[in-house]
Every structure is written in structure tokens, then in C-alpha cells.
Amino acid sequence: MSSEPIRVGIGPRIGSRRMGGPTGVRAQVVSSRQLTPTTHAIELEKPKSFMFRPTQFTFLQLLTAAGVDVRPMSLATSPTRRHLEYAVRLSESFYKRAFAALRPGDEVAVFGPIGDFVLNEKRPAVLIAGGIGVTPLKGMAEYAADRALPIPIRLVYSNGSEDEIVYRDELAALERQNTRFRVIHTLTGTAAPTWQAATGRVDRTLLRQAARNLANPVYYVSGTPRMVVGMWRLLREEGVPEDDIQVEVFRGYSQD
Ligand SMILES: Cc1cc2nc3c(=O)[nH]c(=O)nc-3n(C[C@H](O)[C@H](O)[C@H](O)COP(=O)(O)OP(=O)(O)OC[C@H]3O[C@@H](n4cnc5c(N)ncnc54)[C@H](O)[C@@H]3O)c2cc1C
């Protein structure tokens, strides 16, 4: 795939072609790995001109068995890190099969960055994610750790089972790197007797635990439309002002 010219599927400009929308750049895959039984991550060489804020999204264009295809995709890492990273929940779509098959040296195209789902560096943060929705929140946590931001950050992270916790080791490493960062895990499925954290869906109790002793936090919610809407309602019922809730909706997971 790497030597094939990538056709422009959406937007902008690659080489001399301009088609409107965000600017596109080619990038080489440097690593490709399975994270959990149903998720997969890639890292890309960061193009020199590419700047973004923690953590915007891009359109990620791949060559699939059915031709060139593109999806909006959150960056899963901080601008302070060496590479760009993406992680997806796998499916049978041509796009996801092409994503999982990427190997070092393959070429993709990145259009962006886009969006304003960006960490406020001055206010305490409560990050809330389910499953693969953690991608932009991991980028925010990395940024806060690398920049030694003086703000407390709590991540409330819900997964079905222990083996499906995306970036578990990376999040634990961030807790060690940044004593102001803490992960509050919960499992919605059956938990092993050794599981020491919460069980059940994210509810008021867990949200209050996350926000305890935080002065005027911003809430960042990321995930499927159903999850984001559910959390939004819960936070509003808890009296959180609309302006203090930032959301990233992973449209495309509309059945969830
Ligand atoms: C801002 C943003 C950030 C995202 N970040 C991530 C991420 O980090 N990781 C991740 O796994 N996913 C992310 N997504 C979702 C991603 O773009 C895909 O939609 C999703 O992964 C499903 O892809 P698929 O190939 O499995 O679905 P498919 O099987 O191809 O699609 C299922 C159905 O949804 C429709 N559809 C697919 N994508 C979209 C879309 N974006 N908008 C509207 N309809 C759509 C298809 O036409 C089809 O009908 C993000 C979405 C947005 C909007």
C-alpha cells in the first residue's frame, strides 16, 4: 500500500490538489498492535507541519479492500509525544479490517486537526469515558503529565470486562508519572473476585466520588452517542452547568 498514491477521499489538499475542508498530510505507520480482544491501535510518524491541541480529532484516510475510505478519528495521544496515535474498536467494516491490517511502513492520510474538545489547562478536570471513548482523554492525561499541569484530573472509566480495558497499563503509568491524575475504573459485566474497583454503570455516586474536593471542574465526556447523552443528562441532573460539560460524540457507533 505504501507506494500507491493516496486518492483524496474528503476535503482538502494533498500535493497540489485542493478540494476544501481541512488540510491533509500523508503519514507513515510506525507501529500497529492489538490492545484488547476487540480494539487495535496504530502509531504514525508525526508529519513536521502537523500541530494539534489535546485532544482534537482528524479524519483518517485508509486504502481498504473496497477503495479509499475515511472516518473521523480522535487522536489518542498528546501533542507532547513523539508520534500520532489512533485506537479503534474493531468491526467487520472494510475500514476497520484495513486499519487492523496496517503494518509499519504503510501510508495513510490525516486531515485536520479538527474540533474544540480540548483540555482547559487551568481548571480541574473530570474525564468520563466508556470503552474506546477513552482515546482523546488519554491524550489529555498525557498532556497534563508531560507539561506537569498543576490541575487535578480524575478519569472515570467504564468497561464491560477487565480484559477490555483499553490502555490500562498506559493509564496506570500516567498515574505514576502524575500524582494529580487518578483513574476510577468500573466494570459493567461480571468482575473477577480479585477486582478491587467499582462495578456497574457510571452513576451519581461514582461521579460525586470523582468530583470530590475539586473546585469548579470541567467535565469531558467521550464515547458513543448513547453513552454521551446518558452522562450529559446525569451531569445536568447533578446541577453541573452546561458550559462546564464538553463532549466528543463518536457518531458512527449509532447503534450503541
Ligand atoms: C469526532 C469523532 C471521533 C471518533 N473517534 C473514534 C476513535 O477514537 N475510535 C473509534 O473506534 N471510533 C471513533 N469514532 C467513530 C468512527 O468514526 C466510526 O464511525 C466508528 O469507529 C464505526 O466505524 P465502522 O467502520 O466500524 O462502522 P461501519 O460499519 O462502517 O458503519 C456503521 C454505520 O454507521 C455509518 N457511519 C460510519 N461512520 C459514521 C460517522 N462518522 N458518522 C455518521 N455515520 C457513520 C455507516 O454509514 C454505517 O451505516 C469517532 C467519531 C467521531 C465523530
The ligand as a Tripos MOL2 file, in Angstrom:
@<TRIPOS>MOLECULE
LIG
   53    58     1     0     0
SMALL
NO_CHARGES

@<TRIPOS>ATOM
      1 C1        -15.1770   13.1200   16.4690 C.3       1 LIG1
      2 C2        -15.1650   11.5990   16.3220 C.ar      1 LIG1
      3 C3        -14.1160   10.8760   16.8840 C.ar      1 LIG1
      4 C4        -14.0940    9.4810   16.7790 C.ar      1 LIG1
      5 N1        -13.0600    8.7910   17.3370 N.ar      1 LIG1
      6 C5        -13.0470    7.4460   17.2790 C.ar      1 LIG1
      7 C6        -12.0000    6.6950   17.8950 C.ar      1 LIG1
      8 O1        -11.0620    7.2370   18.5020 O.2       1 LIG1
      9 N2        -12.0480    5.3340   17.8130 N.ar      1 LIG1
     10 C7        -13.0950    4.6890   17.1460 C.ar      1 LIG1
     11 O2        -13.0850    3.4450   17.1220 O.2       1 LIG1
     12 N3        -14.0800    5.3680   16.5670 N.ar      1 LIG1
     13 C8        -14.0900    6.7330   16.6030 C.ar      1 LIG1
     14 N4        -15.1120    7.4270   16.0010 N.ar      1 LIG1
     15 C9        -16.1500    6.6720   15.2570 C.3       1 LIG1
     16 C10       -15.6010    6.2920   13.8620 C.3       1 LIG1
     17 O3        -15.5310    7.4150   13.0220 O.3       1 LIG1
     18 C11       -16.5070    5.2520   13.1790 C.3       1 LIG1
     19 O4        -17.7220    5.8340   12.8540 O.3       1 LIG1
     20 C12       -16.7470    4.0510   14.0550 C.3       1 LIG1
     21 O5        -15.4930    3.5630   14.5010 O.3       1 LIG1
     22 C13       -17.5060    2.9630   13.2910 C.3       1 LIG1
     23 O6        -16.7350    2.5880   12.1640 O.3       1 LIG1
     24 P1        -17.0080    1.2140   11.4140 P.3       1 LIG1
     25 O7        -16.1490    1.2110   10.2080 O.co2     1 LIG1
     26 O8        -16.8720    0.0770   12.3740 O.co2     1 LIG1
     27 O9        -18.5500    1.3950   11.0950 O.3       1 LIG1
     28 P2        -19.3320    0.9700    9.8040 P.3       1 LIG1
     29 O10       -19.7060   -0.4480    9.9390 O.co2     1 LIG1
     30 O11       -18.6290    1.4030    8.5630 O.co2     1 LIG1
     31 O12       -20.5860    1.9380    9.9510 O.3       1 LIG1
     32 C14       -21.7710    1.5910   10.6480 C.3       1 LIG1
     33 C15       -22.8540    2.5590   10.1680 C.3       1 LIG1
     34 O13       -22.5760    3.8900   10.6080 O.3       1 LIG1
     35 C16       -22.3970    4.7630    9.4940 C.3       1 LIG1
     36 N5        -21.2650    5.5870    9.8510 N.ar      1 LIG1
     37 C17       -19.9840    5.1760    9.9890 C.ar      1 LIG1
     38 N6        -19.2210    6.2040   10.4400 N.ar      1 LIG1
     39 C18       -20.0400    7.2610   10.5710 C.ar      1 LIG1
     40 C19       -19.8580    8.5940   11.0160 C.ar      1 LIG1
     41 N7        -18.6570    9.0260   11.4630 N.pl3     1 LIG1
     42 N8        -20.9170    9.4350   11.0420 N.ar      1 LIG1
     43 C20       -22.1370    9.0120   10.6600 C.ar      1 LIG1
     44 N9        -22.4000    7.7470   10.2330 N.ar      1 LIG1
     45 C21       -21.3630    6.8850   10.1960 C.ar      1 LIG1
     46 C22       -22.1350    3.8900    8.3040 C.3       1 LIG1
     47 O14       -22.5730    4.5180    7.1160 O.3       1 LIG1
     48 C23       -22.9640    2.6520    8.6500 C.3       1 LIG1
     49 O15       -24.3160    2.8390    8.3300 O.3       1 LIG1
     50 C24       -15.1530    8.8070   16.0870 C.ar      1 LIG1
     51 C25       -16.2030    9.5540   15.5190 C.ar      1 LIG1
     52 C26       -16.2100   10.9290   15.6330 C.ar      1 LIG1
     53 C27       -17.3530   11.6880   15.0160 C.3       1 LIG1
@<TRIPOS>BOND
     1     1     2 1
     2     2     3 ar
     3     2    52 ar
     4     3     4 ar
     5     4     5 ar
     6     4    50 ar
     7     5     6 ar
     8     6     7 ar
     9     6    13 1
    10     7     8 2
    11     7     9 ar
    12     9    10 ar
    13    10    11 2
    14    10    12 ar
    15    12    13 ar
    16    13    14 ar
    17    14    15 1
    18    14    50 ar
    19    15    16 1
    20    16    17 1
    21    16    18 1
    22    18    19 1
    23    18    20 1
    24    20    21 1
    25    20    22 1
    26    22    23 1
    27    23    24 1
    28    24    25 2
    29    24    26 1
    30    24    27 1
    31    27    28 1
    32    28    29 2
    33    28    30 1
    34    28    31 1
    35    31    32 1
    36    32    33 1
    37    33    34 1
    38    33    48 1
    39    34    35 1
    40    35    36 1
    41    35    46 1
    42    36    37 ar
    43    36    45 ar
    44    37    38 ar
    45    38    39 ar
    46    39    40 ar
    47    39    45 ar
    48    40    41 1
    49    40    42 ar
    50    42    43 ar
    51    43    44 ar
    52    44    45 ar
    53    46    47 1
    54    46    48 1
    55    48    49 1
    56    50    51 ar
    57    51    52 ar
    58    52    53 1
@<TRIPOS>SUBSTRUCTURE
     1 LIG1         1 GROUP 0 **** ****
